[in-house]
Amino acid sequence: MTRKQWVVSSSSKAKPKIADAIKKELTDKANALIENVIKPNHISPPPTDNDFNYLVDIYSKWYRNYFYFCSTYNCPHPNAIAPSFDIKWARMEYVGEDKFNVSYMRHTDKWAEVYQEISMLDSLKAITEEPYFAP
């Protein structure tokens, strides 16, 4: 009988460490973009005549090597499970050397990568202009 053992797979790539300066720069640029461009184009006053969900806030956050654009929706219907919910709708994955992979959340709840290894400014421009990325 052959002896079995666990081994470390060499096929998995190590995630690059993100410098604090890059995190701060991206956070500042993304928050300015959210406040000056995305929110004015997508957030409107709450409707008063229906029970449909409506967008109330857009924000960003880091989680490991991923930078997310998120939205908060209110649920005014009296039978709603919760009064509000959050969704992530765009993701920037840091891949090193000021390069990012950019993805959007599909209706299947899976991330679809649209761009690979593009700069921070090109990533933010794509999230602002491309129709895939909508809160």
C-alpha positions in Angstrom: 0.0 0.0 0.0 1.4 3.4 -0.9 1.6 6.1 1.7 -0.4 9.3 1.1 0.7 12.7 2.2 -0.3 16.3 1.9 1.8 18.6 -0.1 1.8 22.3 -0.8 0.5 23.2 -4.3 2.9 25.5 -6.2 0.1 26.5 -8.6 -1.5 29.0 -6.3 -0.2 32.5 -6.7 0.6 34.5 -3.6 -1.4 37.7 -3.4 0.8 40.9 -3.6 0.9 43.0 -0.5 -0.9 46.3 -0.9 1.0 49.4 0.3 -0.9 51.7 2.6 -0.2 54.6 0.3 -2.0 52.8 -2.6 -4.9 51.9 -0.3 -5.2 55.5 0.8 -4.9 56.9 -2.7 -7.5 54.6 -4.1 -9.9 55.2 -1.2 -9.6 59.0 -1.6 -10.1 58.9 -5.4 -13.0 56.5 -5.2 -14.8 58.4 -2.5 -14.4 61.7 -4.4 -15.8 59.9 -7.5 -18.7 58.5 -5.5 -19.6 61.9 -4.0 -19.1 64.0 -7.1 -20.2 61.7 -10.0 -21.9 58.4 -9.0 -24.2 59.6 -6.2 -25.6 62.6 -8.1 -26.3 60.4 -11.2 -28.0 57.5 -9.3 -29.5 58.6 -6.0 -32.8 60.4 -6.2 -35.3 61.3 -3.5 -37.2 58.4 -2.1 -40.5 57.6 -3.8 -43.7 58.1 -1.8 -46.2 56.2 -3.8 -44.9 52.7 -4.0 -43.4 49.8 -2.1 -40.4 49.1 -4.2 -36.8 49.1 -3.0 -34.9 52.3 -3.7 -31.2 53.3 -3.6 -30.2 55.5 -0.6 -26.4 55.3 -0.3 -23.2 54.4 -2.3 -19.9 53.7 -0.5 -16.6 51.9 -0.9 -14.6 49.5 1.3 -11.5 47.3 1.3 -11.4 43.6 2.0 -8.0 41.9 1.7 -6.8 42.6 -1.9 -10.3 43.7 -3.1 -11.7 47.2 -3.2 -15.5 47.2 -3.5 -18.1 49.7 -4.6 -21.3 49.0 -2.6 -24.9 50.3 -2.4 -27.5 50.4 0.3 -31.2 50.0 -0.6 -34.2 50.7 1.6 -37.2 48.3 1.6 -40.4 50.3 2.4 -42.8 47.4 1.9 -44.5 46.4 5.2 -43.7 42.7 4.6 -40.0 43.3 3.9 -37.6 40.9 5.6 -35.3 43.7 6.6 -35.6 47.5 6.4 -32.6 47.8 4.1 -29.9 45.7 2.4 -26.4 46.2 1.0 -25.0 44.9 -2.3 -21.5 44.9 -3.9 -21.7 45.9 -7.5 -18.1 46.6 -8.6 -14.8 45.1 -7.5 -11.1 46.1 -8.1 -8.6 43.4 -7.3 -5.1 44.6 -6.7 -2.6 42.4 -8.7 0.6 44.4 -8.1 2.5 47.4 -9.6 -0.5 49.7 -9.5 -2.5 47.3 -11.6 -6.1 46.0 -11.0 -8.5 43.4 -12.3 -12.0 45.0 -12.5 -15.2 42.9 -12.1 -18.9 43.5 -11.8 -21.5 41.4 -10.0 -23.7 39.5 -12.4 -27.4 38.6 -11.8 -26.1 35.1 -11.0 -24.3 36.5 -7.9 -20.9 35.7 -9.4 -18.2 38.2 -10.3 -17.5 38.7 -14.0 -14.0 40.0 -14.7 -14.1 42.6 -17.5 -10.6 44.1 -17.4 -7.3 42.7 -16.3 -4.2 44.5 -15.1 -5.2 48.0 -15.8 -4.2 51.1 -13.9 -6.1 52.6 -11.0 -7.2 55.6 -13.0 -8.4 53.4 -15.9 -10.2 51.2 -13.5 -12.1 54.1 -11.9 -12.9 55.5 -15.4 -14.3 52.1 -16.5 -16.5 51.9 -13.3 -17.8 55.4 -14.0 -18.5 55.0 -17.8 -19.1 51.3 -18.6 -22.7 50.0 -18.5 -21.7 46.9 -16.6 -21.1 48.9 -13.4 -24.4 50.2 -12.2 -25.4 50.5 -8.5 
